[in-house]
Amino acid sequence: MHRLLFAVFSLSAALPALALDDEAWIERHMQGVRIVEAPAPIVQRVAPKTVAIALSDLGKHIGEDVTFLLDTGRERRGTIKSVDAQNVTIVTKLHGGRAELEVPRASINSASRR
């Protein structure tokens, strides 16, 4: 029992000395470290370049990503799959998947590609 009390007492007396050793090591370690603060880089956002497409030339842009502005004010984005006299079929992302949409040519006010 006396040995156990002696061991506990000697450990409790040694703990502050161990803490001082840790602090001294940290201090010596930090003296060799140079902290250089650099300004954060400036990030400029550039709007993607869009090119207008003539509505009569939609057939020449099959396979390209386009954005249509419709007469209702809505936008439709997708990849042109096919073009006929009445409709433009695009493949668009929808609800985590893909969908084919037929957009009536008469409802398209303007078209552009990126």
C-alpha positions in Angstrom: 0.0 0.0 0.0 2.8 2.4 0.9 4.4 1.7 -2.5 1.2 2.6 -4.3 0.9 5.9 -2.4 4.6 6.6 -3.1 4.1 5.9 -6.9 1.1 8.2 -7.0 2.8 11.0 -5.1 5.9 10.8 -7.2 3.9 10.9 -10.5 1.9 13.9 -9.3 5.1 15.7 -8.4 6.6 14.9 -11.8 3.6 16.1 -14.0 4.4 19.8 -13.8 8.0 19.1 -14.8 6.8 17.1 -17.8 4.4 19.9 -18.8 7.3 22.4 -18.7 9.4 20.0 -20.9 6.5 20.0 -23.4 6.3 23.8 -23.4 10.0 24.1 -23.8 10.0 21.7 -26.8 7.1 23.6 -28.4 8.9 26.9 -27.9 12.1 25.6 -29.5 10.1 24.1 -32.4 8.2 27.3 -33.1 11.4 29.4 -33.2 12.4 27.6 -36.4 9.0 28.1 -38.0 8.5 31.3 -40.0 4.8 32.2 -40.6 4.4 34.2 -43.7 0.9 35.6 -44.4 0.2 36.0 -48.0 -2.9 37.9 -49.3 -5.7 35.7 -50.5 -5.8 35.4 -54.3 -8.4 37.5 -56.1 -10.8 35.3 -58.0 -12.6 37.0 -60.9 -15.6 35.4 -62.3 -15.9 35.6 -66.0 -19.3 35.2 -67.7 -19.2 32.3 -70.2 -19.0 33.4 -73.7 -22.3 32.9 -75.6 -22.7 33.0 -79.3 -26.1 33.7 -80.9 -27.4 31.2 -83.3 -29.7 32.1 -86.2 -33.0 30.1 -85.9 -32.7 29.1 -89.5 -29.3 27.5 -88.8 -30.3 25.2 -85.9 -29.8 22.1 -88.0 -26.1 23.0 -88.3 -25.7 22.8 -84.6 -26.8 19.2 -83.8 -24.8 17.8 -80.9 -24.0 21.2 -79.4 -25.2 22.6 -76.1 -27.7 25.4 -76.6 -29.9 27.7 -74.6 -33.3 28.7 -76.0 -35.3 31.7 -74.8 -38.9 30.9 -75.4 -41.8 33.3 -76.0 -43.1 32.6 -72.5 -39.9 34.0 -71.0 -38.6 30.5 -70.0 -35.2 29.2 -70.8 -34.6 25.7 -72.1 -31.0 24.3 -72.1 -29.8 21.1 -73.6 -28.0 19.4 -76.5 -29.7 19.5 -79.9 -30.6 16.0 -81.0 -32.6 16.7 -84.1 -34.3 19.5 -86.0 -37.3 19.4 -88.3 -39.7 21.9 -89.7 -41.9 22.0 -86.6 -39.8 21.1 -83.6 -36.3 21.0 -82.2 -35.5 18.0 -80.0 -33.1 18.6 -77.2 -31.6 16.2 -74.6 -31.6 18.0 -71.2 -30.9 17.1 -67.6 -34.0 16.6 -65.6 -34.4 15.3 -62.0 -31.0 13.7 -61.9 -31.4 12.0 -65.3 -31.8 13.0 -68.9 -35.0 13.7 -70.9 -35.7 14.4 -74.5 -37.9 17.5 -75.0 -39.5 18.7 -78.2 -39.5 22.5 -78.4 -41.8 24.0 -81.0 -39.8 26.2 -83.3 -42.5 28.8 -83.3 -42.1 29.3 -79.5 -38.3 29.9 -79.7 -37.4 33.7 -79.6 -33.6 33.3 -79.6 -31.0 30.6 -79.4 -27.4 30.7 -78.2 -24.5 28.3 -77.6 -21.6 28.3 -75.2 
